[in-house]
Amino acid sequence: MDISSSPGEDAIGHQASRADGSLRHGAAGSRQSPVEVAVLGSARIGPGDPRHDQAGRLGRLLAEEGWTVVTGGYGGLMAATARGAAAAGGHTVGLPMSGWAHLTPDPGNAELRWSDDYQQRLGFLLGTGVAIALPGGVGTLSEAAVVWAAAQTEPGAARLVLVGPSWRRLIGTFASELVVDAQDLALPALVDEIETVVPAVHRLLAAPATQPRARG
């Protein structure tokens, strides 16, 4: 905060910054749809687990920023996030798979974007502004990795936030075991608490697009 600003000036500046971060701006300053923020996480973590409660809180915090909340569309942390966002008046989008007849999308999703295959589903994910990875398994890891890889080479690609100490430990392992450098490791924002996710998303949305490089 600029300590030289008056309270009124600071409030106006915060409102302007929040408006800029909550909307995509097209050519000639035209306003387009709200920023879409995806949340990745385990379908196995249900009510009674503190991580489930935290996902619900994250959904509320994202909705309060005016962002559209996109999840995989099913249960666990995805449902907790969608329901938290919906309870705060936010718009929620689920990405269910048409071939998964044994699963029913969670009713917390106001909109469903069906996919016939994983390629289409990943396309929806990569079309968001930022993807946030909560605790999860192989599916969460693979989706986070796809977002991370696209951020290496595609200007304007979705950015990545990794939430929780397990991701921090994994990053340490990646640093020692994969062919990566400091620039690769700096692409995802690492945060430990739900309350620090929104500021991290704002920073990523405000940051200039990375220059594409030959990576892999």
C-alpha positions in Angstrom: 0.0 0.0 0.0 1.2 3.5 -0.8 1.2 5.2 2.6 1.0 8.6 1.0 -2.5 7.9 -0.4 -5.5 9.1 1.4 -8.1 6.5 2.5 -10.5 7.7 -0.2 -7.8 7.4 -2.9 -6.8 4.0 -1.6 -10.4 2.7 -1.7 -10.9 4.0 -5.3 -7.6 2.4 -6.4 -8.5 -0.9 -4.9 -11.9 -0.9 -6.6 -10.3 -0.1 -10.0 -7.7 -2.8 -9.5 -10.4 -5.3 -8.6 -12.5 -4.4 -11.6 -9.5 -4.8 -13.9 -8.7 -8.2 -12.5 -12.3 -9.4 -12.7 -12.8 -8.7 -16.4 -11.1 -9.6 -19.6 -10.7 -6.5 -21.8 -10.9 -6.8 -25.5 -9.8 -4.4 -28.3 -10.5 -0.7 -27.9 -11.1 -1.2 -24.2 -14.3 -3.2 -24.7 -15.4 -5.3 -21.8 -15.8 -9.0 -22.2 -16.8 -11.9 -20.0 -15.5 -12.3 -16.4 -12.2 -14.1 -15.9 -12.6 -17.8 -15.5 -10.6 -19.5 -12.7 -10.4 -23.2 -12.6 -10.0 -25.2 -9.5 -8.5 -28.7 -9.6 -8.7 -31.2 -6.7 -9.5 -34.7 -5.5 -12.9 -36.2 -5.9 -12.1 -38.5 -2.9 -12.0 -35.8 -0.2 -15.5 -35.4 1.3 -17.3 -33.6 4.1 -15.7 -33.9 7.5 -12.2 -33.4 6.1 -10.7 -29.9 6.8 -9.5 -29.8 3.1 -13.2 -30.0 2.0 -14.1 -27.1 4.2 -11.1 -25.1 2.8 -12.2 -25.8 -0.8 -15.7 -24.4 0.0 -14.1 -21.3 1.5 -11.9 -20.9 -1.6 -15.0 -21.1 -3.8 -16.6 -18.2 -1.8 -13.5 -16.1 -2.0 -13.2 -16.6 -5.8 -16.8 -15.7 -6.3 -16.5 -12.6 -4.2 -13.9 -11.4 -6.7 -16.4 -11.6 -9.5 -14.6 -14.6 -11.2 -16.4 -17.5 -12.8 -15.4 -20.7 -11.0 -14.7 -23.7 -13.2 -14.3 -27.2 -11.7 -14.3 -30.8 -13.0 -18.0 -30.9 -12.2 -18.2 -33.8 -9.9 -17.7 -34.5 -6.2 -15.1 -34.0 -3.5 -13.2 -30.8 -3.5 -14.7 -29.9 -6.9 -18.2 -30.0 -5.4 -17.1 -28.1 -2.3 -15.6 -25.3 -4.4 -18.6 -25.1 -6.7 -21.1 -25.0 -3.8 -19.0 -22.4 -1.9 -18.9 -20.2 -5.0 -22.6 -20.6 -5.7 -23.5 -19.8 -2.1 -21.6 -16.5 -2.5 -23.6 -15.7 -5.7 -20.9 -16.7 -8.1 -21.3 -18.3 -11.5 -20.1 -21.9 -11.5 -19.1 -24.1 -14.5 -18.6 -27.9 -14.4 -16.6 -29.9 -17.0 -18.2 -33.4 -17.0 -17.4 -36.2 -19.4 -20.2 -37.6 -21.6 -18.8 -41.1 -21.4 -18.9 -41.2 -17.6 -22.4 -42.4 -17.3 -21.7 -43.8 -13.8 -21.1 -40.3 -12.5 -23.6 -37.5 -12.0 -22.4 -33.8 -12.1 -22.8 -32.0 -8.8 -25.8 -29.7 -8.6 -23.5 -26.8 -7.5 -22.7 -26.3 -11.1 -24.9 -23.7 -12.8 -23.4 -24.4 -16.2 -22.1 -27.7 -17.7 -19.7 -27.9 -20.6 -19.7 -31.5 -21.6 -16.7 -33.2 -23.2 -16.6 -36.3 -25.3 -12.9 -37.0 -24.5 -10.0 -35.7 -22.4 -8.6 -33.6 -25.2 -11.8 -31.5 -25.3 -11.9 -31.3 -21.5 -8.3 -30.1 -21.3 -9.1 -27.5 -23.9 -11.8 -26.0 -21.6 -9.3 -26.1 -18.7 -6.5 -24.4 -20.8 -9.0 -21.7 -21.8 -9.3 -20.4 -18.3 -7.2 -17.5 -17.0 -5.8 -19.3 -13.9 -5.9 -22.8 -12.7 -5.7 -23.5 -8.9 -4.5 -27.0 -7.8 -5.7 -28.1 -4.4 -4.7 -31.5 -2.9 -5.4 -34.3 -5.3 -4.2 -37.5 -7.0 -3.1 -38.5 -10.4 -5.8 -36.6 -12.2 -5.1 -33.4 -10.4 -1.4 -33.8 -10.9 -1.8 -34.4 -14.7 -4.1 -31.5 -15.2 -1.8 -29.1 -13.2 1.1 -30.4 -15.3 -0.7 -29.7 -18.6 -1.4 -26.1 -17.5 2.2 -25.7 -16.3 3.6 -27.0 -19.6 1.4 -24.7 -21.7 2.6 -21.8 -19.6 6.2 -22.6 -20.6 5.5 -22.2 -24.3 2.2 -20.4 -25.0 1.9 -16.7 -24.5 -1.3 -15.8 -22.8 -1.8 -19.4 -21.5 -3.6 -20.2 -18.3 -1.4 -19.6 -15.2 -1.1 -22.0 -12.3 -1.4 -21.7 -8.5 -0.4 -24.7 -6.3 -2.0 -24.7 -2.8 -0.6 -26.5 0.2 2.6 -27.9 1.6 2.3 -31.2 -0.4 2.7 -29.2 -3.6 5.7 -27.4 -2.2 7.4 -30.7 -1.4 6.6 -32.0 -4.9 8.2 -28.9 -6.4 11.3 -29.7 -4.4 11.3 -33.2 -5.8 10.8 -31.9 -9.4 13.7 -29.5 -9.0 16.0 -32.3 -8.1 14.7 -35.0 -10.4 13.5 -33.4 -13.6 15.3 -31.4 -16.3 14.0 -28.0 -15.2 15.5 -24.6 -14.3 14.7 -21.7 -12.1 12.4 -20.1 -14.7 10.4 -23.3 -15.1 10.0 -23.6 -11.3 8.9 -19.9 -11.0 6.0 -20.3 -13.3 3.5 -21.7 -10.8 2.6 -19.6 -7.7 3.1 -21.6 -4.5 0.9 -20.7 -1.6 0.3 -22.5 1.7 -3.1 -21.0 2.8 -6.5 -20.6 1.1 -6.5 -16.9 2.2 -3.4 -16.2 0.0 -4.8 -17.7 -3.2 -6.8 -14.7 -4.3 -3.8 -12.3 -4.0 -1.7 -14.8 -6.0 -4.3 -15.0 -8.7 -4.4 -11.2 -8.9 -0.6 -11.2 -9.3 -0.7 -13.7 -12.1 -3.4 -11.9 -14.0 -1.5 -8.7 -13.8 1.8 -10.1 -14.8 2.9 -9.9 -18.4 2.7 -13.1 -20.5 5.9 -15.1 -20.4 7.9 -15.3 -23.7 7.6 -18.8 -25.3 10.7 -20.9 -25.2 11.8 -24.3 -26.3 11.0 -26.4 -23.2 10.3 -30.0 -22.3 
